[in-house]
Amino acid sequence: MTAPQRLTERKREAILQAAIAEFRSSGFEVTSMDRIAATAGVSKRTVYNHFPSKEELFAEILNRLWNSITAEQDMPYRSQAPLRKQLQTLLQAKLQLLADENFLDLARIAIAATIHSPERAQDMVSRMGEREEGLTAWIRQAQADGRLKPVEPAFAAQQMHGLLKTFAFWPQVSMGQPSLTQEEQSRVIESALDMFLSRYET
């Protein structure tokens, strides 16, 4: 990468970080491109060169959020391994993501920006569901192997996500509570596994 390209990437990153900070403190509607430029230490023209509109800048922030939600994507089902151990690994990765402050910042911004825009909210929920497909696929494979009872895979996956987010996402995003400690994470995981496997394991 040449020096001008590195400078361009640094400016783009500065703009994104400034936008995250401003959206977080003032909200999407109130934040202006002028304010983002000032916070980033660049000209307004530079901001528009990278992002033609505030909506496109916000979309890039959302894209980072979606790209973060991949904790379970690389967790293939293994027919010879215990179900509990496989799910435990998957849920630990999920809670590690939910404890990441950068992820939580992006999530707060995204949720706040959807309050006044039903269309934006629908898109966010839809895209988040797509990113959480990994657990659904795992459940489907375990069912095909005869190790989980018949149930709509997406429904069972949403139940599991709900069990985790009740403790490790919504209190942090909506009420500013601290992320769970390792001990608390383990307690949430083990409880969720007990409930899930007692209901669905054959």
C-alpha positions as CSV (number, residue, x, y, z in Angstrom):
1,M,0.0,0.0,0.0
2,T,1.4,3.4,-1.0
3,A,1.7,6.3,1.4
4,P,-1.3,8.3,-0.1
5,Q,-3.5,5.1,0.2
6,R,-2.5,4.7,3.9
7,L,-3.3,8.3,4.5
8,T,-6.7,7.9,2.8
9,E,-7.5,4.8,4.9
10,R,-6.4,6.6,8.1
11,K,-8.8,9.5,7.3
12,R,-11.6,7.1,6.5
13,E,-11.1,5.4,9.8
14,A,-10.9,8.7,11.7
15,I,-14.2,9.7,10.1
16,L,-15.8,6.4,11.1
17,Q,-14.6,6.7,14.7
18,A,-15.8,10.3,14.9
19,A,-19.2,9.3,13.5
20,I,-19.4,6.5,16.1
21,A,-18.6,8.9,18.9
22,E,-21.0,11.6,17.7
23,F,-23.9,9.2,17.0
24,R,-23.3,7.7,20.4
25,S,-23.4,11.1,22.2
26,S,-26.0,13.0,20.2
27,G,-27.9,10.4,18.2
28,F,-28.3,9.9,14.5
29,E,-30.9,12.7,13.8
30,V,-29.0,15.5,15.6
31,T,-25.5,14.6,14.4
32,S,-24.3,16.6,11.4
33,M,-21.6,15.9,8.9
34,D,-20.0,19.2,9.9
35,R,-19.7,17.9,13.5
36,I,-18.3,14.6,12.3
37,A,-15.7,16.4,10.2
38,A,-14.7,18.6,13.1
39,T,-14.4,15.6,15.5
40,A,-12.4,13.7,12.9
41,G,-10.1,16.6,12.2
42,V,-10.8,16.7,8.5
43,S,-12.6,19.0,6.2
44,K,-16.3,18.5,5.4
45,R,-15.3,17.9,1.8
46,T,-13.1,15.0,2.9
47,V,-16.0,13.5,4.8
48,Y,-18.2,13.7,1.7
49,N,-15.5,12.3,-0.5
50,H,-15.6,9.1,1.6
51,F,-19.3,9.1,2.4
52,P,-21.7,11.0,0.1
53,S,-24.4,11.2,2.9
54,K,-24.9,10.6,6.5
55,E,-27.1,7.6,5.7
56,E,-24.2,6.0,3.8
57,L,-21.8,6.7,6.7
58,F,-24.3,5.1,9.1
59,A,-24.7,2.2,6.7
60,E,-20.9,1.6,6.9
61,I,-21.1,1.6,10.7
62,L,-23.9,-0.9,10.5
63,N,-21.9,-3.0,8.2
64,R,-19.1,-3.2,10.8
65,L,-21.7,-4.3,13.3
66,W,-23.0,-7.1,11.0
67,N,-19.4,-8.2,10.3
68,S,-18.9,-8.5,14.0
69,I,-21.8,-10.9,14.4
70,T,-19.8,-13.9,13.1
71,A,-18.9,-15.7,16.4
72,E,-20.8,-18.8,15.5
73,Q,-20.3,-18.9,11.7
74,D,-17.1,-21.1,11.8
75,M,-18.5,-23.6,14.2
76,P,-19.3,-26.8,12.1
77,Y,-21.4,-29.5,13.6
78,R,-19.4,-32.6,14.5
79,S,-21.3,-35.9,14.7
80,Q,-18.8,-37.6,17.1
81,A,-18.5,-34.8,19.6
82,P,-20.9,-34.3,22.6
83,L,-23.6,-31.8,21.9
84,R,-23.1,-29.9,25.1
85,K,-19.4,-29.4,24.5
86,Q,-20.1,-28.1,20.9
87,L,-22.8,-25.7,22.1
88,Q,-20.6,-24.6,25.0
89,T,-17.8,-23.5,22.6
90,L,-20.3,-21.8,20.4
91,L,-22.0,-19.9,23.2
92,Q,-18.7,-18.9,24.8
93,A,-17.7,-17.2,21.5
94,K,-21.1,-15.5,21.3
95,L,-20.8,-14.1,24.9
96,Q,-17.2,-13.0,24.2
97,L,-18.6,-10.9,21.3
98,L,-21.4,-9.5,23.4
99,A,-18.9,-8.4,26.1
100,D,-16.9,-6.4,23.5
101,E,-17.3,-2.7,24.2
102,N,-16.8,-1.7,20.5
103,F,-19.6,-4.1,19.5
104,L,-21.9,-2.8,22.2
105,D,-21.2,0.8,21.1
106,L,-22.1,0.0,17.6
107,A,-25.2,-1.8,18.7
108,R,-26.4,1.1,20.9
109,I,-26.0,3.5,17.9
110,A,-27.8,1.1,15.6
111,I,-30.7,0.6,18.0
112,A,-31.0,4.3,18.8
113,A,-31.1,5.2,15.1
114,T,-33.9,2.8,14.4
115,I,-36.3,4.3,17.0
116,H,-37.5,7.0,14.6
117,S,-37.3,4.9,11.5
118,P,-39.3,1.7,11.2
119,E,-37.7,0.9,7.8
120,R,-34.3,1.1,9.3
121,A,-35.4,-1.1,12.3
122,Q,-36.8,-3.8,10.0
123,D,-33.6,-3.8,8.0
124,M,-31.5,-4.1,11.1
125,V,-33.5,-7.0,12.5
126,S,-33.4,-8.8,9.2
127,R,-29.7,-8.4,8.7
128,M,-28.9,-9.4,12.3
129,G,-31.0,-12.5,11.8
130,E,-29.0,-13.4,8.7
131,R,-25.8,-13.1,10.7
132,E,-27.0,-15.3,13.4
133,E,-27.7,-18.2,10.9
134,G,-24.8,-20.2,12.2
135,L,-26.6,-21.7,15.2
136,T,-29.7,-22.4,13.0
137,A,-27.5,-24.4,10.6
138,W,-25.8,-26.3,13.5
139,I,-29.2,-27.2,14.9
140,R,-30.4,-28.4,11.5
141,Q,-27.4,-30.6,11.1
142,A,-27.8,-32.1,14.6
143,Q,-31.4,-32.9,13.8
144,A,-30.4,-34.6,10.5
145,D,-28.0,-36.7,12.6
146,G,-30.9,-37.7,14.9
147,R,-29.5,-36.0,18.0
148,L,-32.0,-33.2,18.4
149,K,-35.8,-33.5,18.4
150,P,-37.8,-32.1,15.5
151,V,-38.3,-28.4,15.9
152,E,-38.1,-25.4,13.5
153,P,-34.3,-24.7,13.7
154,A,-34.7,-20.9,13.4
155,F,-37.2,-21.0,16.3
156,A,-34.9,-23.0,18.6
157,A,-31.9,-20.8,17.7
158,Q,-33.9,-17.7,18.5
159,Q,-34.7,-19.2,21.9
160,M,-31.1,-19.7,22.6
161,H,-30.1,-16.2,21.5
162,G,-32.8,-14.9,23.7
163,L,-31.5,-16.8,26.7
164,L,-28.1,-15.2,26.3
165,K,-29.2,-11.7,25.3
166,T,-31.5,-11.4,28.3
167,F,-28.4,-11.3,30.5
168,A,-25.5,-10.3,28.2
169,F,-26.9,-7.8,25.7
170,W,-30.1,-5.9,26.5
171,P,-29.1,-4.9,30.1
172,Q,-25.8,-3.5,28.8
173,V,-27.2,-1.8,25.8
174,S,-30.4,-0.3,27.3
175,M,-29.4,0.3,30.9
176,G,-25.7,0.6,30.8
177,Q,-25.0,-2.3,33.0
178,P,-21.4,-3.8,33.0
179,S,-20.6,-6.7,30.8
180,L,-20.8,-10.1,32.5
181,T,-17.7,-11.4,34.3
182,Q,-16.3,-14.8,33.3
183,E,-18.1,-16.5,36.2
184,E,-21.4,-14.9,35.2
185,Q,-20.9,-15.9,31.6
186,S,-20.3,-19.5,32.6
187,R,-23.4,-19.4,34.8
188,V,-25.6,-18.1,31.9
189,I,-24.1,-20.6,29.4
190,E,-24.6,-23.6,31.7
191,S,-28.2,-22.6,32.5
192,A,-29.0,-22.0,28.8
193,L,-27.5,-25.4,27.9
194,D,-29.5,-27.2,30.6
195,M,-32.8,-25.7,29.3
196,F,-32.0,-26.2,25.7
197,L,-30.8,-29.8,25.9
198,S,-33.5,-30.9,28.3
199,R,-36.0,-29.7,25.8
200,Y,-34.5,-30.8,22.5
201,E,-31.8,-33.5,23.0
202,T,-33.1,-36.9,21.9
